[in-house]
Amino acid sequence: MAARLLGLIVRDTDGRWTVDYAGPLAREVLTGNESMGFFTAARAFAMGARDGFRRDGRTVLFERYSALVQYLDRCAPLWGEGG
């Protein structure tokens, strides 16, 4: 089980280690309507927060949420959503 869970730890596009909680292994493990709701809600929240931080001029948080949205966009096809 531990070896399988280690598959969730990957290097992100910036070279840092991260948990790939919406990637292929997570998609394999999380099945059903509840998992689709998780991804859709997470993506909508991230996009809304990013846009709010941009409007408010909160540059650091805007950049962080932009990176999160990019990650979720890359994972979207796994979850049956457009990228």
Biopython code that builds the backbone (N, CA, C, O; Angstrom):
import numpy as np
from Bio.PDB.StructureBuilder import StructureBuilder

atoms = [
    (1, "MET", "N", (0.816, -1.183, 0.000)),
    (1, "MET", "CA", (0.000, 0.000, 0.000)),
    (1, "MET", "C", (0.870, 1.262, 0.000)),
    (1, "MET", "O", (0.592, 2.219, -0.722)),
    (2, "ALA", "N", (1.918, 1.249, 0.813)),
    (2, "ALA", "CA", (2.806, 2.415, 0.866)),
    (2, "ALA", "C", (3.466, 2.664, -0.483)),
    (2, "ALA", "O", (3.584, 3.809, -0.919)),
    (3, "ALA", "N", (3.895, 1.599, -1.140)),
    (3, "ALA", "CA", (4.534, 1.753, -2.449)),
    (3, "ALA", "C", (3.554, 2.360, -3.447)),
    (3, "ALA", "O", (3.941, 3.201, -4.259)),
    (4, "ARG", "N", (2.316, 1.953, -3.397)),
    (4, "ARG", "CA", (1.302, 2.507, -4.304)),
    (4, "ARG", "C", (1.065, 3.986, -4.010)),
    (4, "ARG", "O", (0.969, 4.794, -4.933)),
    (5, "LEU", "N", (0.970, 4.339, -2.746)),
    (5, "LEU", "CA", (0.757, 5.738, -2.375)),
    (5, "LEU", "C", (1.933, 6.623, -2.763)),
    (5, "LEU", "O", (1.752, 7.808, -3.044)),
    (6, "LEU", "N", (3.140, 6.056, -2.780)),
    (6, "LEU", "CA", (4.298, 6.833, -3.227)),
    (6, "LEU", "C", (4.134, 7.278, -4.676)),
    (6, "LEU", "O", (4.762, 8.249, -5.099)),
    (7, "GLY", "N", (3.303, 6.582, -5.438)),
    (7, "GLY", "CA", (3.019, 6.970, -6.815)),
    (7, "GLY", "C", (2.292, 8.296, -6.925)),
    (7, "GLY", "O", (2.228, 8.882, -8.006)),
    (8, "LEU", "N", (1.739, 8.778, -5.810)),
    (8, "LEU", "CA", (1.078, 10.083, -5.800)),
    (8, "LEU", "C", (2.069, 11.241, -5.648)),
    (8, "LEU", "O", (1.709, 12.402, -5.841)),
    (9, "ILE", "N", (3.298, 10.922, -5.307)),
    (9, "ILE", "CA", (4.307, 11.962, -5.107)),
    (9, "ILE", "C", (5.124, 12.085, -6.389)),
    (9, "ILE", "O", (5.790, 11.139, -6.807)),
    (10, "VAL", "N", (5.064, 13.254, -7.001)),
    (10, "VAL", "CA", (5.719, 13.492, -8.289)),
    (10, "VAL", "C", (6.410, 14.846, -8.284)),
    (10, "VAL", "O", (6.150, 15.686, -7.422)),
    (11, "ARG", "N", (7.289, 15.049, -9.253)),
    (11, "ARG", "CA", (7.880, 16.374, -9.459)),
    (11, "ARG", "C", (6.940, 17.179, -10.332)),
    (11, "ARG", "O", (6.497, 16.715, -11.382)),
    (12, "ASP", "N", (6.642, 18.380, -9.891)),
    (12, "ASP", "CA", (5.760, 19.266, -10.643)),
    (12, "ASP", "C", (6.565, 19.958, -11.741)),
    (12, "ASP", "O", (7.778, 19.772, -11.847)),
    (13, "THR", "N", (5.880, 20.753, -12.549)),
    (13, "THR", "CA", (6.546, 21.429, -13.662)),
    (13, "THR", "C", (7.620, 22.398, -13.195)),
    (13, "THR", "O", (8.519, 22.745, -13.961)),
    (14, "ASP", "N", (7.533, 22.845, -11.925)),
    (14, "ASP", "CA", (8.552, 23.748, -11.387)),
    (14, "ASP", "C", (9.711, 22.998, -10.739)),
    (14, "ASP", "O", (10.630, 23.616, -10.202)),
    (15, "GLY", "N", (9.668, 21.666, -10.788)),
    (15, "GLY", "CA", (10.740, 20.849, -10.228)),
    (15, "GLY", "C", (10.561, 20.483, -8.768)),
    (15, "GLY", "O", (11.357, 19.718, -8.222)),
    (16, "ARG", "N", (9.533, 21.012, -8.128)),
    (16, "ARG", "CA", (9.294, 20.705, -6.714)),
    (16, "ARG", "C", (8.471, 19.425, -6.593)),
    (16, "ARG", "O", (7.688, 19.081, -7.479)),
    (17, "TRP", "N", (8.670, 18.728, -5.468)),
    (17, "TRP", "CA", (7.877, 17.535, -5.183)),
    (17, "TRP", "C", (6.492, 17.972, -4.751)),
    (17, "TRP", "O", (6.335, 18.960, -4.033)),
    (18, "THR", "N", (5.487, 17.228, -5.194)),
    (18, "THR", "CA", (4.101, 17.559, -4.857)),
    (18, "THR", "C", (3.257, 16.295, -4.843)),
    (18, "THR", "O", (3.669, 15.257, -5.362)),
    (19, "VAL", "N", (2.085, 16.387, -4.250)),
    (19, "VAL", "CA", (1.131, 15.285, -4.271)),
    (19, "VAL", "C", (0.244, 15.467, -5.498)),
    (19, "VAL", "O", (-0.403, 16.501, -5.661)),
    (20, "ASP", "N", (0.222, 14.457, -6.353)),
    (20, "ASP", "CA", (-0.540, 14.499, -7.602)),
    (20, "ASP", "C", (-1.967, 14.017, -7.324)),
    (20, "ASP", "O", (-2.369, 12.943, -7.771)),
    (21, "TYR", "N", (-2.724, 14.828, -6.579)),
    (21, "TYR", "CA", (-4.034, 14.416, -6.085)),
    (21, "TYR", "C", (-5.129, 14.406, -7.139)),
    (21, "TYR", "O", (-6.239, 13.956, -6.854)),
    (22, "ALA", "N", (-4.859, 14.883, -8.343)),
    (22, "ALA", "CA", (-5.853, 14.837, -9.417)),
    (22, "ALA", "C", (-5.294, 14.145, -10.657)),
    (22, "ALA", "O", (-5.896, 14.209, -11.729)),
    (23, "GLY", "N", (-4.157, 13.490, -10.517)),
    (23, "GLY", "CA", (-3.503, 12.840, -11.650)),
    (23, "GLY", "C", (-4.009, 11.424, -11.898)),
    (23, "GLY", "O", (-5.037, 11.022, -11.353)),
    (24, "PRO", "N", (-3.286, 10.674, -12.718)),
    (24, "PRO", "CA", (-3.742, 9.346, -13.152)),
    (24, "PRO", "C", (-4.021, 8.352, -12.019)),
    (24, "PRO", "O", (-5.033, 7.651, -12.052)),
    (25, "LEU", "N", (-3.147, 8.285, -11.029)),
    (25, "LEU", "CA", (-3.365, 7.328, -9.941)),
    (25, "LEU", "C", (-4.584, 7.725, -9.114)),
    (25, "LEU", "O", (-5.387, 6.869, -8.741)),
    (26, "ALA", "N", (-4.723, 9.008, -8.829)),
    (26, "ALA", "CA", (-5.892, 9.466, -8.079)),
    (26, "ALA", "C", (-7.166, 9.163, -8.855)),
    (26, "ALA", "O", (-8.167, 8.749, -8.270)),
    (27, "ARG", "N", (-7.133, 9.366, -10.160)),
    (27, "ARG", "CA", (-8.319, 9.102, -10.982)),
    (27, "ARG", "C", (-8.661, 7.622, -10.982)),
    (27, "ARG", "O", (-9.833, 7.247, -10.999)),
    (28, "GLU", "N", (-7.636, 6.786, -10.961)),
    (28, "GLU", "CA", (-7.857, 5.336, -10.931)),
    (28, "GLU", "C", (-8.516, 4.912, -9.621)),
    (28, "GLU", "O", (-9.391, 4.046, -9.607)),
    (29, "VAL", "N", (-8.090, 5.528, -8.527)),
    (29, "VAL", "CA", (-8.574, 5.152, -7.200)),
    (29, "VAL", "C", (-9.938, 5.776, -6.907)),
    (29, "VAL", "O", (-10.811, 5.124, -6.334)),
    (30, "LEU", "N", (-10.118, 7.029, -7.298)),
    (30, "LEU", "CA", (-11.367, 7.736, -7.035)),
    (30, "LEU", "C", (-12.318, 7.518, -8.206)),
    (30, "LEU", "O", (-12.104, 8.035, -9.303)),
    (31, "THR", "N", (-13.338, 6.768, -7.963)),
    (31, "THR", "CA", (-14.288, 6.456, -9.034)),
    (31, "THR", "C", (-15.691, 6.888, -8.615)),
    (31, "THR", "O", (-15.952, 7.135, -7.437)),
    (32, "GLY", "N", (-16.566, 6.972, -9.572)),
    (32, "GLY", "CA", (-17.958, 7.278, -9.278)),
    (32, "GLY", "C", (-18.276, 8.757, -9.347)),
    (32, "GLY", "O", (-17.401, 9.591, -9.580)),
    (33, "ASN", "N", (-19.538, 9.062, -9.141)),
    (33, "ASN", "CA", (-20.023, 10.439, -9.248)),
    (33, "ASN", "C", (-19.416, 11.368, -8.210)),
    (33, "ASN", "O", (-19.195, 12.546, -8.489)),
    (34, "GLU", "N", (-19.145, 10.855, -7.019)),
    (34, "GLU", "CA", (-18.566, 11.700, -5.976)),
    (34, "GLU", "C", (-17.199, 12.240, -6.394)),
    (34, "GLU", "O", (-16.869, 13.396, -6.126)),
    (35, "SER", "N", (-16.413, 11.396, -7.050)),
    (35, "SER", "CA", (-15.084, 11.836, -7.469)),
    (35, "SER", "C", (-15.171, 12.897, -8.557)),
    (35, "SER", "O", (-14.367, 13.829, -8.581)),
    (36, "MET", "N", (-16.146, 12.762, -9.462)),
    (36, "MET", "CA", (-16.324, 13.784, -10.495)),
    (36, "MET", "C", (-16.712, 15.100, -9.855)),
    (36, "MET", "O", (-16.241, 16.159, -10.271)),
    (37, "GLY", "N", (-17.567, 15.043, -8.845)),
    (37, "GLY", "CA", (-17.953, 16.250, -8.133)),
    (37, "GLY", "C", (-16.762, 16.908, -7.450)),
    (37, "GLY", "O", (-16.655, 18.134, -7.420)),
    (38, "PHE", "N", (-15.872, 16.095, -6.906)),
    (38, "PHE", "CA", (-14.662, 16.614, -6.259)),
    (38, "PHE", "C", (-13.836, 17.424, -7.246)),
    (38, "PHE", "O", (-13.441, 18.555, -6.961)),
    (39, "PHE", "N", (-13.583, 16.842, -8.397)),
    (39, "PHE", "CA", (-12.725, 17.519, -9.365)),
    (39, "PHE", "C", (-13.378, 18.777, -9.906)),
    (39, "PHE", "O", (-12.734, 19.824, -9.981)),
    (40, "THR", "N", (-14.635, 18.692, -10.279)),
    (40, "THR", "CA", (-15.356, 19.836, -10.829)),
    (40, "THR", "C", (-15.403, 20.981, -9.821)),
    (40, "THR", "O", (-15.177, 22.137, -10.179)),
    (41, "ALA", "N", (-15.698, 20.658, -8.562)),
    (41, "ALA", "CA", (-15.775, 21.683, -7.515)),
    (41, "ALA", "C", (-14.399, 22.297, -7.247)),
    (41, "ALA", "O", (-14.285, 23.512, -7.087)),
    (42, "ALA", "N", (-13.369, 21.475, -7.198)),
    (42, "ALA", "CA", (-12.017, 21.976, -6.944)),
    (42, "ALA", "C", (-11.576, 22.921, -8.055)),
    (42, "ALA", "O", (-10.998, 23.977, -7.796)),
    (43, "ARG", "N", (-11.850, 22.536, -9.272)),
    (43, "ARG", "CA", (-11.445, 23.363, -10.421)),
    (43, "ARG", "C", (-12.210, 24.686, -10.438)),
    (43, "ARG", "O", (-11.619, 25.739, -10.677)),
    (44, "ALA", "N", (-13.511, 24.639, -10.187)),
    (44, "ALA", "CA", (-14.315, 25.865, -10.159)),
    (44, "ALA", "C", (-13.861, 26.788, -9.037)),
    (44, "ALA", "O", (-13.772, 28.001, -9.230)),
    (45, "PHE", "N", (-13.572, 26.224, -7.865)),
    (45, "PHE", "CA", (-13.096, 27.025, -6.742)),
    (45, "PHE", "C", (-11.773, 27.699, -7.087)),
    (45, "PHE", "O", (-11.599, 28.896, -6.855)),
    (46, "ALA", "N", (-10.842, 26.926, -7.641)),
    (46, "ALA", "CA", (-9.519, 27.467, -7.973)),
    (46, "ALA", "C", (-9.617, 28.596, -8.987)),
    (46, "ALA", "O", (-8.934, 29.611, -8.849)),
    (47, "MET", "N", (-10.459, 28.433, -10.008)),
    (47, "MET", "CA", (-10.607, 29.480, -11.019)),
    (47, "MET", "C", (-11.254, 30.734, -10.430)),
    (47, "MET", "O", (-10.845, 31.852, -10.742)),
    (48, "GLY", "N", (-12.258, 30.548, -9.584)),
    (48, "GLY", "CA", (-12.907, 31.697, -8.954)),
    (48, "GLY", "C", (-11.973, 32.446, -8.026)),
    (48, "GLY", "O", (-11.950, 33.677, -8.020)),
    (49, "ALA", "N", (-11.205, 31.709, -7.243)),
    (49, "ALA", "CA", (-10.258, 32.340, -6.329)),
    (49, "ALA", "C", (-9.172, 33.080, -7.104)),
    (49, "ALA", "O", (-8.810, 34.205, -6.759)),
    (50, "ARG", "N", (-8.656, 32.446, -8.148)),
    (50, "ARG", "CA", (-7.631, 33.093, -8.978)),
    (50, "ARG", "C", (-8.141, 34.412, -9.541)),
    (50, "ARG", "O", (-7.451, 35.430, -9.488)),
    (51, "ASP", "N", (-9.348, 34.385, -10.076)),
    (51, "ASP", "CA", (-9.914, 35.605, -10.665)),
    (51, "ASP", "C", (-10.148, 36.675, -9.608)),
    (51, "ASP", "O", (-9.937, 37.859, -9.871)),
    (52, "GLY", "N", (-10.582, 36.274, -8.416)),
    (52, "GLY", "CA", (-10.768, 37.232, -7.325)),
    (52, "GLY", "C", (-9.455, 37.855, -6.884)),
    (52, "GLY", "O", (-9.395, 39.058, -6.633)),
    (53, "PHE", "N", (-8.403, 37.052, -6.786)),
    (53, "PHE", "CA", (-7.098, 37.581, -6.385)),
    (53, "PHE", "C", (-6.542, 38.521, -7.448)),
    (53, "PHE", "O", (-5.869, 39.498, -7.122)),
    (54, "ARG", "N", (-6.821, 38.231, -8.719)),
    (54, "ARG", "CA", (-6.384, 39.134, -9.787)),
    (54, "ARG", "C", (-7.094, 40.480, -9.648)),
    (54, "ARG", "O", (-6.461, 41.534, -9.715)),
    (55, "ARG", "N", (-8.421, 40.436, -9.453)),
    (55, "ARG", "CA", (-9.199, 41.676, -9.292)),
    (55, "ARG", "C", (-8.720, 42.499, -8.102)),
    (55, "ARG", "O", (-8.662, 43.727, -8.163)),
    (56, "ASP", "N", (-8.377, 41.801, -7.011)),
    (56, "ASP", "CA", (-7.957, 42.477, -5.784)),
    (56, "ASP", "C", (-6.493, 42.901, -5.801)),
    (56, "ASP", "O", (-6.029, 43.555, -4.867)),
    (57, "GLY", "N", (-5.763, 42.538, -6.851)),
    (57, "GLY", "CA", (-4.353, 42.904, -6.950)),
    (57, "GLY", "C", (-3.456, 42.123, -6.002)),
    (57, "GLY", "O", (-2.368, 42.586, -5.660)),
    (58, "ARG", "N", (-3.892, 40.956, -5.576)),
    (58, "ARG", "CA", (-3.102, 40.123, -4.653)),
    (58, "ARG", "C", (-2.222, 39.198, -5.494)),
    (58, "ARG", "O", (-2.552, 38.034, -5.725)),
    (59, "THR", "N", (-1.105, 39.743, -5.939)),
    (59, "THR", "CA", (-0.236, 39.110, -6.922)),
    (59, "THR", "C", (0.265, 37.731, -6.505)),
    (59, "THR", "O", (0.227, 36.796, -7.304)),
    (60, "VAL", "N", (0.728, 37.592, -5.281)),
    (60, "VAL", "CA", (1.297, 36.310, -4.848)),
    (60, "VAL", "C", (0.232, 35.221, -4.889)),
    (60, "VAL", "O", (0.477, 34.128, -5.399)),
    (61, "LEU", "N", (-0.945, 35.515, -4.355)),
    (61, "LEU", "CA", (-2.009, 34.516, -4.362)),
    (61, "LEU", "C", (-2.532, 34.271, -5.773)),
    (61, "LEU", "O", (-2.894, 33.144, -6.110)),
    (62, "PHE", "N", (-2.575, 35.310, -6.597)),
    (62, "PHE", "CA", (-2.968, 35.126, -7.988)),
    (62, "PHE", "C", (-2.021, 34.156, -8.688)),
    (62, "PHE", "O", (-2.472, 33.264, -9.406)),
    (63, "GLU", "N", (-0.729, 34.319, -8.487)),
    (63, "GLU", "CA", (0.252, 33.429, -9.119)),
    (63, "GLU", "C", (0.124, 31.998, -8.616)),
    (63, "GLU", "O", (0.231, 31.054, -9.399)),
    (64, "ARG", "N", (-0.102, 31.830, -7.327)),
    (64, "ARG", "CA", (-0.238, 30.479, -6.767)),
    (64, "ARG", "C", (-1.486, 29.788, -7.306)),
    (64, "ARG", "O", (-1.446, 28.613, -7.674)),
    (65, "TYR", "N", (-2.584, 30.517, -7.350)),
    (65, "TYR", "CA", (-3.819, 29.922, -7.856)),
    (65, "TYR", "C", (-3.761, 29.723, -9.365)),
    (65, "TYR", "O", (-4.402, 28.814, -9.893)),
    (66, "SER", "N", (-3.007, 30.553, -10.058)),
    (66, "SER", "CA", (-2.813, 30.334, -11.497)),
    (66, "SER", "C", (-2.096, 29.014, -11.734)),
    (66, "SER", "O", (-2.452, 28.266, -12.644)),
    (67, "ALA", "N", (-1.088, 28.725, -10.920)),
    (67, "ALA", "CA", (-0.375, 27.447, -11.033)),
    (67, "ALA", "C", (-1.314, 26.281, -10.720)),
    (67, "ALA", "O", (-1.255, 25.246, -11.383)),
    (68, "LEU", "N", (-2.174, 26.442, -9.721)),
    (68, "LEU", "CA", (-3.139, 25.401, -9.385)),
    (68, "LEU", "C", (-4.112, 25.165, -10.535)),
    (68, "LEU", "O", (-4.409, 24.019, -10.875)),
    (69, "VAL", "N", (-4.606, 26.242, -11.133)),
    (69, "VAL", "CA", (-5.524, 26.104, -12.268)),
    (69, "VAL", "C", (-4.823, 25.414, -13.432)),
    (69, "VAL", "O", (-5.429, 24.575, -14.098)),
    (70, "GLN", "N", (-3.576, 25.744, -13.690)),
    (70, "GLN", "CA", (-2.837, 25.085, -14.771)),
    (70, "GLN", "C", (-2.710, 23.582, -14.508)),
    (70, "GLN", "O", (-2.876, 22.772, -15.421)),
    (71, "TYR", "N", (-2.418, 23.218, -13.269)),
    (71, "TYR", "CA", (-2.330, 21.799, -12.901)),
    (71, "TYR", "C", (-3.673, 21.105, -13.139)),
    (71, "TYR", "O", (-3.726, 20.038, -13.752)),
    (72, "LEU", "N", (-4.750, 21.711, -12.655)),
    (72, "LEU", "CA", (-6.068, 21.115, -12.815)),
    (72, "LEU", "C", (-6.475, 21.054, -14.293)),
    (72, "LEU", "O", (-7.135, 20.106, -14.718)),
    (73, "ASP", "N", (-6.082, 22.059, -15.066)),
    (73, "ASP", "CA", (-6.361, 22.023, -16.504)),
    (73, "ASP", "C", (-5.634, 20.853, -17.174)),
    (73, "ASP", "O", (-6.192, 20.196, -18.053)),
    (74, "ARG", "N", (-4.389, 20.595, -16.757)),
    (74, "ARG", "CA", (-3.647, 19.456, -17.316)),
    (74, "ARG", "C", (-4.317, 18.131, -16.967)),
    (74, "ARG", "O", (-4.275, 17.185, -17.753)),
    (75, "CYS", "N", (-4.933, 18.062, -15.793)),
    (75, "CYS", "CA", (-5.569, 16.830, -15.334)),
    (75, "CYS", "C", (-7.008, 16.689, -15.840)),
    (75, "CYS", "O", (-7.569, 15.595, -15.786)),
    (76, "ALA", "N", (-7.599, 17.753, -16.318)),
    (76, "ALA", "CA", (-9.023, 17.753, -16.690)),
    (76, "ALA", "C", (-9.422, 16.617, -17.624)),
    (76, "ALA", "O", (-10.477, 16.019, -17.411)),
    (77, "PRO", "N", (-8.629, 16.284, -18.654)),
    (77, "PRO", "CA", (-9.044, 15.180, -19.540)),
    (77, "PRO", "C", (-9.199, 13.840, -18.805)),
    (77, "PRO", "O", (-10.020, 13.012, -19.200)),
    (78, "LEU", "N", (-8.424, 13.624, -17.752)),
    (78, "LEU", "CA", (-8.552, 12.393, -16.966)),
    (78, "LEU", "C", (-9.920, 12.290, -16.317)),
    (78, "LEU", "O", (-10.429, 11.194, -16.088)),
    (79, "TRP", "N", (-10.510, 13.438, -16.025)),
    (79, "TRP", "CA", (-11.775, 13.515, -15.320)),
    (79, "TRP", "C", (-12.942, 13.791, -16.253)),
    (79, "TRP", "O", (-14.059, 14.052, -15.805)),
    (80, "GLY", "N", (-12.676, 13.730, -17.555)),
    (80, "GLY", "CA", (-13.738, 13.907, -18.533)),
    (80, "GLY", "C", (-14.149, 15.350, -18.757)),
    (80, "GLY", "O", (-15.259, 15.622, -19.217)),
    (81, "GLU", "N", (-13.247, 16.286, -18.430)),
    (81, "GLU", "CA", (-13.527, 17.695, -18.630)),
    (81, "GLU", "C", (-12.545, 18.249, -19.645)),
    (81, "GLU", "O", (-11.434, 17.740, -19.791)),
    (82, "GLY", "N", (-12.954, 19.282, -20.337)),
    (82, "GLY", "CA", (-12.064, 19.927, -21.304)),
    (82, "GLY", "C", (-10.884, 20.557, -20.611)),
    (82, "GLY", "O", (-11.006, 21.014, -19.475)),
    (83, "GLY", "N", (-9.755, 20.591, -21.263)),
    (83, "GLY", "CA", (-8.537, 21.157, -20.687)),
    (83, "GLY", "C", (-8.384, 22.530, -20.948)),
    (83, "GLY", "O", (-7.400, 23.134, -20.519)),
]
sb = StructureBuilder()
sb.init_structure("model")
sb.init_model(0)
sb.init_chain("A")
sb.init_seg("    ")
for serial, (resi, resn, name, xyz) in enumerate(atoms, 1):
    if name == "N":
        sb.init_residue(resn, " ", resi, " ")
    sb.init_atom(name, np.array(xyz, "f"), 0.0, 1.0, " ", f" {name:<3s}", serial, name[0])
structure = sb.get_structure()
